[in-house]
Amino acid sequence: MESSKKIGAIVASLALGLLTILALPVAADAQAGHGKKKTKTQKVAIGFKALNGSTPVNCSQPITGLGTTSRTAKLADLRFYVSDVKLLRKGGGSVKVKLPGSSKWNYTKGNSAVTLIDLENGAGACVAEGTNATNAFVRGKVPKGKYVGVRYSVSVPDALSHTDLTAMPAPLNLTAMGWSWQYGRKFMKIELSEGDTPAWASKIYYLHVGSTDCTGDPAAGEKAKCALPNRNQVTLKKFNPARQRIAIDFKNLFGGVNIAGESMDMGMGDDMSGMMDMGGCMSATDSPDCEPLFKTLGLKLGTTKKTGQTAFRVVRK
């Protein structure tokens, strides 16, 4: 009888020990789950607009007093990509704006994300390559907190820029924003058409910003590498997205160039069919207009240096 009691006590003890062992991971998991806090987020919408000084810029109204010779122009296109968007924290530091799922206006792949800002509406002088749809916002989420400024780049990340237009989703599938070399993208495309007399040297004044001095053929499976990335960084230390917008100011942007002036020869040999007279800047280091235009955008032409920019400023919503 005594032996049976001892055996029963041993069995009970073993059972209790086994139950304790089985319960440990559950308790540990419960504690771990209890201690993990979900980060609270808030939505943010960073708005853009186009101005010429204090006058709104659009496809249907003339733009007056532009450049060194105070000429009148018509807007023919106004689109640019925005990437690496961050909000500046009060007290220092920054947080990246996380874009929502890919859509007509933004695309995310891994750590690379981009939004297309489209401020033309396909009307008036923008009818040639424009579209009816517009987008003036970078939308996303950030951790809940107090923010006082914004930082971004007018560019497309390397991983997304040199890719086949026909194989990419929106907004990277626009032929109007593509360049012929290495499947590259135009980071910024602003075009002005002749709007007054005497006649301009070129009917269209072009500002196309993108990476240059590139090697490698993505069409052949090679990776494109560009010695001149031409990716700027815009920092606006005082910006409240709920009350303010970011204006691209044509008065500042084109203030140092003659939009009706000398045409530039984009010579491609002796064959006249390969000659184009085009006014403006297509990111070429030997273009006279590129240096002042790049400077306003925060870039030093022909180098990888970034400088202070004057093309973008904060305005009331």
N, C-alpha and C positions, 0 to 999 in steps of 0.2 A: 504493500500500500504506500509505504513511504517512498519506494522507488518510483511508483507511478506519479506521485506528487512532484518529485524532483524533475522527472521527464516533462511533465506538464508545465512546470515553471520555466524550464529551459526553452521549450517550444514557444511559450508566451513571450519570453525575452527576445528570442530571435525574430518573432513576428513584429514586435514593437520596433526593433532596430531596423528591420526592412522597411516598415512604414515611414520611419524617420528619414531614411536614405531617399526613398521615393519622393518624399515631400520637399526635400531640400531644393531641387531645381525649380519646382513650382514656385516656392517662396522667393528664390533668387530672381526668377523671371518676373514675378509680380513686383518686386522691389525695383528691378531695372525699368519696367514699364512705367511704374509710378514716378520714377525720377526723371524720365525723359519728357522735356517740355517742348511743345510744338511752337515754332517761331511764328509770331503774329506778323502779318503783312498788311500793306496798304496799297491801293491802286494809285498809279500816277499816269498823267497824260501831259506830255511835254509838247506844247503847241508852237508852230512856226507860222510866220507870215512874211510877205514881201512888201517892202516900202521903198520909196525913193525920197529920202528925207522923212517927211511926215505924210506923204501922199501914198495911198495904196497902189500897188502894182498888179495889173491883171492883163489878160489877153486882149481886152476890148478897148482899153483907153490908152492914148499916147503917153509915153514917158518923156518928160521934158527936162531940159537942162542937164543932160548926161555928159560926163567926161570933161576933158580939158577945153573942148571947143563948144560946150553947152548945146549939144544937139538933141533932137527929138527922135525917139525910136519907138518901135512897136515890139512888144514881147512876143517871141515866137516859141520859146520853150523855157521851162523852169522846173527842173527836177534834180534831186541829189539824194544820195544814200547816206544814212547816218548809222554809225556803229560804235561799239564800246561806250555806251551811254552810262554815266554814273551820276548819282546825286551826292552832293557834298554835305557832310554832317556838320551840324553846329558843334564847334569845338575842335574840328579837325577830322580827317579821314573821309572816306567815301564808300559807297556801296553800289554795286552794279545793278542796273535796272534789268530785271528778268522779263523778257518778252513773252507774250502768250503763245499758244500753239501757232504754227505757221499759217499764214493767210495770204490774201492778195497783196498786202502791204509789208509784211515782215516774214523773215525766214530764219530758223535756228537749226544749226547742225553742230552737235557737240558743244564746244565752248565758243563757237562763232555765231554771231547773230547780227542781222542787219534789217533796217527799215527804210523803205523808199518814201521820201517826202516829195509829193507831186503837187505843185502850186499852179499848174496850168490846167485849163478845162476844155481844151480842144476848140475853143471859140476864137473869133477874130483872127489875128495873125498866127495863132497856135494851131490852126486847122490842119496844117500839113502833116505833122507827126504826133499831134496831141491826142488826148483821150478825154472823154467827158468826165470820167471819174477822177476825183482828187483825194489827196490825203495830206493833212497838215499836222499829224500827231505821231509821236513815238509813245506807244502805250505799253505799260507793263506793271510789274509789282516790285516793291522794295520792302525790307523789314520795317516794321512800324517805328517811327521816330521823327525827329525834327531835322529838317534839311534846309540849307540856306543857299545852295548853288547847284550848278550842273556842269558836267564835263562830257564832251563827246568828240567824235572824229567824223569828218565828212569823207567817208571812204567805204570800201567793201573789204572785209578781212581777207587775208591771203588765201585761206582755205576755200573761200567761196568766189573770189574774183575771177580767177583764170579757169573757168569752167564752160562747158558747151551750153550756149543759150538754149538750144532746142531740148536739152536733157534736164535743165534745171526748172524748178517750180517758180511761181511768182514770189517776189518781184524781180527775180534775177533772170527772167526769160524775155525781157523786153529788148527787141532789136535796136530800138532807139537809144538804149543805154549801153549797147555793146560796142567794143572796139575790135578792129580786124586783127590786131596783133596779139598772139598768145591767148586768144579767147578772153581778153581783158574786159573790164567794165569801165565805163565813164563814171567816176565818182560824182561828178557834178556836170550838168549840162544846162547851160544858159545860152540862149540865142536871141539876138536882137535883130529885127529887120529894119530896113531903111524907112525913116519916118518923116524926112523933111528934105529940103533942097538947100544948097546944091547937092547933086547926087553923091552918094558914098562911093568910095573906092571899091567896096564890095557890098552887094545887096544885103548880105547877112553878116553880122558880127558874132563870132563864135567864142564861147568860153567852155572848153571841155577839159576837165581835170581828171587825170588818171595816172597810173603807174607807167613809167617809161624806162627806156634802156633795158629792155627785157630779153632774156634768152630762154630757150627751152620750148618745145612744142607740145602742149597738152593733147593736141589731136593725135599725136603719135605716142601718147602715154608718158611723155616727159613732164617734169614739173617745171613750171615757169618761175624764173627768178628775175626780179627787177632791181637794178642798182639804184633806181630812183623811185621809191615807193610813193612819194607825194601824198602821204597821209598826214593830215594836220591834226591838231588837238585844240579844240575850242574850250576855254574855261571861263565861265561866267560865275563869279563868286557870289553875286547877289541875285537870286532868282527864285521866285515863288510860282510854281506851275499852276496853282489855283487862281492866281490873280494876274499873272503875266505871261507873255509869249516871247519867243525869240524871233527877232526880225532880221532877215537878210536885207541889208540896206544898199540899194543900187547906187545911191549917191556916193557912199564910201567905196564900194566895190569897184566902180568904174571911174572914180575920180581922177586917177592918174593916167588915163589913156584917152586917145582920140578915137571914138567908136566909128567915125566916118572917114578916118584917115587912110594912111598908106596901106595898100594891100600887101599881103605877104605871099611870096612865091613858094608854094609847096612842091617845088620841082621834083620830078621823078624820072629825069632823063631828058634826052633831046626830043623825044616824041611829044608833039604838042597835045596829043590826046591824054597824056599823063600829067598835064599841067593844070593846076587849080589856083585861082586867085581867091584867097580866103582871108578875110579880115579877122583879127583877134588872136586868140591863144589856144593852141591844142597841146599844151604842156611841153612844147619843144624848147630846149634850152637856148636855141638861137633866135627865138621869137622875141622881138622888142617889147611886145605888150605883156608877155608872160611874167616878166620880173615884177612890175608894179601890181599886177593882178594877184600873183602868188603871195606877194607881201601882205596884201589885205586879208588873205585867207590864212595867214600864219605860216607860210612856207618860204624857204629861201631857195630860189630856182637853181637847179643844177646840183643841189646838195641834199643830204638827208636831215638837215637842221630844221627845227620848228621854231617859229618866232611868235611874238604877240600879234593877234589878228584884230582887224577893225571892221570886217564885213558883217559880223553878227553882233547884235546888241539886244538888250532886254527892253521890252516896251510893255505898256499896259495892255491887258487882254482885249 
